[in-house]
Every structure is written in C-alpha cells, then in structure tokens.
Amino acid sequence: MKCEIEINSLTKSFGDITAVDHLDLRVKSGTIFGLIGPDGAGKTTTMRMLCSLISPDSGTAKIGGNDIITDSEKIKLDIGYMPQRFSLYGDLTVLENLIFYAEIYQVPKNEREKKISYLLKFSNLEKHSYKLADQLSGGMKQKLALACNLIHTPKYLFLDEPTIGVDPVARRELWKILFELKEKGVTIFVSTPYMDEAERCDEIGLISNGRIIKKDTPNKIIKDFTKHIISLYSTDNYKAKDFLISLDYIEDAYLLGEELHIVVDNYEDKKGKIMRDFKENNIGIYDINLVNPSFEDVFVNIVKNEKDRL
C-alpha cells in the first residue's frame, strides 16, 4: 500500500517554542491515521502545515506527491480541512451553508444539487436542512462542517479534534461517516484526545513535544507494552494515589474512573508490598487485581516516560 502523506524532518517554531521538531511520518493511502498527544504536543501545527496554511521552518512534506510549499494550491483542491473551530455561517441554513461552500470550492453548477442532496442524506441532515446553523446541536454542527468539507470530493481529509464537545451518540455517528469515507478511498488524518477514538484508527502516531515517539497499529502498541497494570479500589483513592506515587517501587499511579491504576514491573512481586504498605498506613483496600492494559494506560505511560527522559 503506497504512502499518500510523507513527512520528512518537518520543523516549526514560534519564538523560543519549537512546536514541531524534525517530525517524520508516513500515512498509507485509504487509511485513518490518528495523531494522538497531550495539549501543546504539536498536533494542530502539524495539521496546519500539511494543509499549506502555514509554512515550515525546515523539512518537507508531500500530500499525494504534491509538495506542501511549491504545490500548495494543488493540495488545497484535494483536501478537506476541519479545524477545531470550523466557521459555519450561523445566520444561514444548513442548505445555504452547503450551497455557499459549493460556490467557494467552485463545484460545477450542474453537479451541486446532486452533491448537496447526497451529503444531506450521508450526514443525516436531510430533516434539518431548513434550520439555521446556530440552531443546531454540537453534533449536528460538526456533521454540517464535515459535509461542507466534502462538497468538492476531497481525496484527503484533515480533522483537528472533530468531536470535542460532542455528545457520545453524535461522536459515534461522526465516526460511522469516517469509516464510510475510508471505504470510498479517502485518506483521513485525524487528531483526537479520546482514547477510544484512537483505537478506531488503522494506525496512530503518539506525539509529544513535537516529535513522534511511537507509531504503529493500536493493537500492536498495546501488545508491545511490557509493564503490568494493577487495578485497585481503596477507601480513599486520592490519598492512596498520593501514597503510591511516593513509593520507590511504583512506576506510576493515576485515577481512571473510579479505580486506581498502578504501573509496576511485576504484579506478583508488587501486590504483596502494596497490601503490606497500605495496611501499615491505615489505607483500606476493597479490591486489587491484575488487569489488561487499556490503550489509555499505554498512552499515559509512554508520554510520562518521554517527559521523564527530557
């Protein structure tokens, strides 16, 4: 499978801050690639450079063989870009927004009606076409924004945290649309803070401080994780977490929902020590078990290790 997005040593700084630091990446054609990282990791800057909206300080990148600097106008014809705050026109209806973007992207007039009808149906907005964009729910606004980006049939779709502030049902609907687009051959480059969404991608790149620190399929990244994860319920999880972090044999401890997840090198060895130390410090334990690492466990551990390394 050929690579449609090729990034070589891409670098961008803002003053003294290096947002993207010699980033290298390959994204295969017709796949969903997820760029995953904490706030400030360089996700948005990377995406804006790939869409030829800002120029890199150094390095190169190609989208479908077109250079982001010398072929920027060609690239803009082939991509759809949905930033975190996509500019819908709130005083226009759903239908009027689609017509407006069809004009911007110079969709031939004899194709517009058919294309708009298809996108309304595709995004489940047919019954809402008469509503003003400002009257839509968060999820509907995101689906309309996506539909506007699809009006010119892009080969590549860049989505910067498209489901932020969207309810779980709308998130599922949006991802259903993305899977259908992938089946049609669209290459999708998406950033997300949600670990369950990261696991839906064909490949992911974990980015920290502007660098890719891990790239693979979600399953392979989890499989390569060699640490043990202990799930613990205590009488006071906050006190327990602070106590665990102070212990030299504990690599990390953090709250995940109502349970504590503890990272250790060996479950059998460390379980006894935890139970002993908790008893000596009057912290009760309701339950303690070895659990399979989730993608979130792996992500937290990799990012923490990268920060400790710097």
C-alpha positions in Angstrom: 0.0 0.0 0.0 1.5 3.3 -1.1 2.0 6.3 1.2 -0.1 9.3 0.5 1.2 11.6 3.2 5.0 11.8 3.5 6.6 14.0 6.2 10.4 14.4 6.4 12.0 16.3 9.3 9.2 18.9 9.4 10.0 21.7 11.9 8.1 24.8 13.1 8.9 27.2 15.9 7.1 30.1 17.3 9.6 32.3 19.0 11.5 30.2 21.5 9.0 27.4 21.4 9.5 24.5 19.0 6.0 23.3 18.2 7.0 20.6 15.7 10.5 19.2 16.0 12.0 17.3 13.0 8.9 15.2 12.6 9.0 12.2 10.3 5.8 10.3 9.3 4.2 8.1 6.6 0.5 7.7 6.2 -0.9 4.9 3.9 -3.5 5.5 1.2 -7.1 4.9 2.1 -6.5 4.6 5.9 -7.5 6.5 9.0 -4.4 7.8 10.8 -4.7 9.2 14.3 -2.3 11.8 15.7 -2.6 11.4 19.4 -0.9 13.6 22.1 -1.5 15.9 25.0 -2.4 19.6 24.6 0.6 21.6 23.2 2.2 18.5 21.7 2.2 19.9 18.1 -0.9 18.3 16.6 -2.6 21.4 15.3 0.6 23.0 14.0 1.4 19.7 12.1 -2.0 19.7 10.5 -1.9 23.3 9.5 1.5 22.8 7.8 0.2 19.8 5.9 -2.8 21.8 4.7 -0.4 24.5 3.4 -1.9 27.1 5.8 1.5 27.8 7.5 5.0 27.2 6.2 7.5 25.0 8.0 10.9 26.5 9.1 12.6 23.4 7.6 11.8 19.9 6.3 9.4 18.8 3.7 6.0 17.1 3.3 4.0 15.8 0.4 0.3 15.1 0.0 -0.4 12.7 -2.8 3.0 13.6 -4.3 2.4 17.3 -4.1 4.8 19.4 -2.0 3.1 21.5 0.7 5.2 24.6 -0.3 5.6 24.5 -4.0 2.3 22.8 -4.8 0.1 24.4 -2.1 -2.7 25.4 -4.5 -3.0 21.9 -5.9 -3.1 20.5 -2.3 -5.9 22.8 -1.3 -8.0 21.5 -4.2 -7.5 17.9 -3.0 -8.1 18.3 0.8 -10.8 19.0 3.2 -9.6 20.6 6.5 -11.8 20.9 9.5 -10.1 22.9 12.3 -11.2 22.7 15.9 -13.5 25.7 15.3 -14.8 25.4 11.8 -16.5 28.6 10.6 -20.1 27.8 9.8 -22.4 30.7 9.0 -24.9 30.8 11.8 -27.4 33.0 10.1 -27.5 30.7 7.1 -29.5 27.4 7.0 -27.9 24.0 6.7 -28.7 24.0 3.0 -27.5 27.6 2.4 -24.2 26.7 4.1 -23.7 23.8 1.7 -24.6 26.0 -1.3 -22.1 28.7 -0.1 -19.2 26.2 0.3 -20.1 24.6 -3.1 -19.5 28.1 -4.6 -16.3 28.6 -2.7 -14.9 25.3 -3.9 -16.3 26.0 -7.4 -18.3 22.9 -7.7 -19.9 22.9 -11.2 -23.5 24.1 -11.1 -24.8 21.0 -12.8 -23.3 18.9 -10.1 -24.3 20.9 -7.0 -27.9 19.8 -6.4 -27.0 16.1 -6.7 -23.9 16.5 -4.5 -25.7 18.5 -1.8 -28.6 16.1 -1.7 -26.2 13.2 -1.3 -24.3 15.0 1.6 -27.5 15.9 3.4 -28.5 12.2 3.3 -25.0 11.0 4.1 -24.7 13.2 7.2 -28.3 12.5 8.3 -29.2 16.3 8.0 -32.0 16.0 5.4 -34.7 16.7 8.0 -32.7 19.7 9.3 -31.8 21.4 6.1 -34.1 24.4 6.8 -32.6 25.1 10.2 -30.1 27.9 10.8 -26.7 26.6 11.6 -26.8 28.4 15.0 -29.9 26.3 15.9 -28.1 23.0 15.5 -26.7 20.9 18.3 -23.0 20.5 18.7 -23.0 17.1 16.9 -25.1 18.4 14.0 -22.8 21.4 13.6 -19.8 19.1 13.3 -21.6 16.9 10.8 -22.5 20.0 8.8 -18.9 21.2 9.0 -17.8 17.8 7.7 -20.4 17.9 4.9 -19.1 21.3 3.8 -15.6 19.9 3.7 -16.8 17.1 1.5 -18.6 19.2 -1.1 -15.7 19.1 -3.5 -15.0 15.4 -3.0 -11.5 15.7 -1.4 -9.0 12.8 -1.6 -7.6 13.7 1.8 -9.4 14.8 4.9 -7.7 16.5 7.9 -9.8 16.7 11.0 -8.4 18.5 14.1 -10.2 17.1 17.2 -13.6 17.0 15.4 -15.6 15.5 18.3 -14.6 17.9 21.1 -17.7 19.0 22.9 -19.9 16.5 21.1 -22.1 14.0 22.9 -21.3 10.3 22.7 -24.1 9.4 20.3 -23.0 12.2 17.9 -19.4 11.0 18.2 -20.4 7.5 17.1 -22.3 8.9 14.2 -19.4 11.0 13.1 -17.0 8.1 13.2 -19.5 6.0 11.2 -19.3 8.6 8.5 -15.5 8.5 8.6 -15.5 4.7 8.2 -17.8 5.1 5.2 -15.4 7.7 3.7 -12.5 5.4 4.2 -14.3 2.6 2.3 -14.6 5.1 -0.6 -10.9 5.5 -0.6 -10.5 8.8 1.3 -7.3 9.1 3.3 -8.1 10.5 6.7 -5.7 12.3 9.1 -7.4 13.0 12.4 -6.3 14.2 15.9 -8.3 13.3 19.0 -8.0 13.5 22.8 -10.3 10.4 23.2 -8.5 7.1 23.6 -11.5 5.1 22.4 -11.4 7.0 19.1 -7.6 6.5 18.8 -8.3 2.7 18.9 -10.5 3.0 15.9 -7.7 4.3 13.7 -5.8 2.0 11.4 -2.5 3.5 12.6 -1.7 6.0 15.3 1.3 8.3 16.0 1.9 9.3 19.6 3.3 12.9 19.5 5.0 14.7 22.4 6.9 17.9 22.3 6.6 18.0 18.5 8.1 14.5 17.9 6.5 11.2 17.1 7.5 8.9 20.0 5.6 5.8 18.8 3.8 4.8 15.6 2.0 1.6 14.9 -1.4 0.0 15.0 -3.3 0.4 18.3 -3.3 -3.3 19.0 0.5 -3.6 18.3 1.2 -0.6 20.7 -0.8 -2.3 23.4 0.8 -5.7 22.7 4.3 -4.2 23.0 3.6 -2.8 26.4 5.6 -4.9 28.9 4.6 -3.3 32.2 1.9 -4.7 34.5 -1.2 -2.7 35.4 -2.8 -3.2 38.8 -6.4 -2.1 39.3 -7.1 -1.1 42.9 -10.1 0.2 44.8 -9.4 1.7 48.2 -11.2 3.5 51.0 -9.7 6.8 49.8 -8.4 6.7 46.2 -6.9 10.2 46.3 -4.9 9.5 49.5 -4.0 6.1 48.0 -2.7 7.7 44.8 -0.5 10.2 46.6 0.9 7.4 48.8 1.6 5.1 45.9 3.5 7.8 44.0 5.8 8.2 47.0 6.8 4.5 46.9 10.0 3.8 45.0 8.8 0.5 43.6 5.8 2.1 41.9 6.4 3.4 38.4 3.1 5.4 38.2 -0.3 5.7 39.7 -3.4 7.5 38.4 -7.1 7.6 38.7 -9.1 6.0 35.8 -12.8 6.4 36.5 -13.5 5.1 40.0 -10.4 2.9 40.2 -6.7 3.4 40.6 -4.3 2.1 38.0 -0.8 1.3 39.2 2.1 0.6 36.8 4.6 -1.9 38.1 7.3 -4.2 36.5 5.9 -7.3 38.2 2.4 -7.9 39.6 3.0 -10.9 41.9 6.0 -9.2 43.5 4.5 -5.8 44.0 1.0 -6.8 45.0 2.2 -8.1 48.4 4.3 -5.0 49.0 1.3 -2.7 48.2 -1.0 -4.6 50.6 1.6 -4.5 53.4 2.3 -0.8 53.0 -1.3 0.1 52.8 -2.0 -1.8 56.0 0.8 -0.1 57.8 -0.5 3.3 56.8 -4.2 2.5 57.5 -5.4 2.7 53.9 -8.1 0.1 53.3 -8.2 -1.9 50.1 -11.5 -3.2 48.7 -10.1 -5.0 45.7 -6.8 -5.4 43.9 -6.3 -7.2 40.6 -4.1 -7.5 37.6 -5.8 -6.1 34.5 -5.1 -6.0 30.8 -3.6 -2.6 29.9 -6.0 -0.3 28.0 -4.8 2.0 25.3 -5.2 4.9 27.8 -2.8 3.1 30.2 -0.2 2.7 27.5 -0.6 6.2 26.3 -0.2 7.7 29.8 2.9 5.6 30.4 4.6 6.4 27.1 4.0 10.1 27.4 5.2 10.1 31.1 8.4 8.2 30.2 9.0 10.7 27.4 8.7 13.6 29.8 11.0 11.9 32.3 13.5 11.4 29.6 13.7 15.1 28.6 
